[in-house]
């Protein structure tokens, strides 16, 4: 049995692992994948494959058994589940993991009496990536030093806080895309809650980045997902100097504030000291939907948009080259419909996926984990997993081509 794997000792989070097996035996091949975390948690998945012309290739071979059913290089990863059984494993060969480590992937390949083991440390960023805390704007800047001025993506956070955008910023920097992880609340000198947040904080951060000597002031873009996409769209409509805009599961309406998953009768944003007009939610409808384990829903979230036209973002003012990523099964709002409204008159690419509201990053957790949430983001583990993998690489390609 000859085994080829495209990774060596470490794999950047979000990068695919290709497994190709050449064998003269006719028996099925079993592949088990486990991920070990620093706190001792374990995720696992497996697939069973029938060699075709003596070959099993995980990005071409359809499993005949296991935890996913279609040929898909990401299948072993998105289908992972938390291990409920005790693993009697000798882990002494693994380096000690710290909270900064993303964990280990271990691949076991079986055929007849043959057993091969491969391990990869999962890393958050390449070693050459530098991080600079920018306390003046309460943000973190990730980049690989260069002799030439760097184009920069500003990744604005939504409800996820700096942790969510920092994960993506590290990975983008590792791909050669300098990225500012820019939270909007709950970090540094920023307000503590997601309500009436000054848009001036984001506008000032753009100007701040332009003054950094290593930054190319003419090549700055902005990106965000969900509420971060709403913010990115609003800022791009106010700044004609942004070169690239990426919005994942976009909403072209200013939504009202949400604090700890409960809406407040306040705007999410302010400008020049005044609340930005927003689309108000019917609290009775919200309570009914929350009781049904859904926080927002298309038919409910979109009603206020037609009654409050002044809450709409004037996307006609956007001058940046734009990528919109929309999930066809988004259960928080109809991002496909809104992407269709946004793109009118813009230099815009729209990509839709068989996914819920889960786009905008490589996925740090198996999508089966999202079944445990108290609200629905939509989609299926399979659709979400495949879409996360595809959309993440669409984001990287778009930035490289346009920034």
C-alpha angles and dihedrals in degrees: 000000000000117000128195122187122178095218128073122193101329139029129202111237108262096024115122122245113216117203120192122179126189115194139167092205119093098214122109121270120228121205121192122190124195131178120204120200129204091251093055098259117140131204120191143182137168142194135197118214136188113219113242113204086346095305137110114186117176095212093050107024119091110219117238091203141005135068102323132037112206134066103269131145090213095047097098089051106045092042094058118126133193110271113247097181128075114256114214095209135151103228096172091109091063121090113246109268123224130198088264091061122090093213138246133294113212119191121198117191120193134186121160106314094339119106126178125183128201128179133193130185111228110227131196095212142352115274092247093062112109126205125206122188109221101200093175090069098023094242143113125237120208122192147138111241115252138178089230126067110269127237108226137208116208107213108200118201127229124188092327096075125214094312093070097047093041090061091055093041092056092049094046091049088052087056090054095262110124108220137190113213101212119185121194102207143002096042135091112327094343125116116277100231138048098251136100093356115179114248086206088077090065095041091050090050091056091053091045092055092051090061095055107105096223093053125090101228092203095056108059125133137180132218140174144156131235106330086007088055089052089052094045091051092049093049092046089054088056099043121056091182095073111106101196134027125189121183121180115202089355128207119196092198129083105240125207122259121285119199116184090344092305119110121233127203091250136093119258091227143037131199126194088355096304128105114255112240110263143188109255122219124226103241094206091055090046092054091050092050094043089053086054090055094253119112099191131007134192098245091046103039095048099051095080092050093072093045095049107044090164087067091064117106111239094234091170087082093060112113100173123104101259137212118190119192115195133181115221090212099045107151098187096061138339098269093169092058092045092048086056091054094045097051095060108118095355134116086248143156118199121197122184127197139191089253145104125234094309105103130115103070143045094261117254094203132044108266090238085072090068091065086075094061120111090233135041125252090181134235131073129279089252096047093043094047096049091043094050090053093047097042094048091058090043088057093050093047093048093051093047092049098045112026 
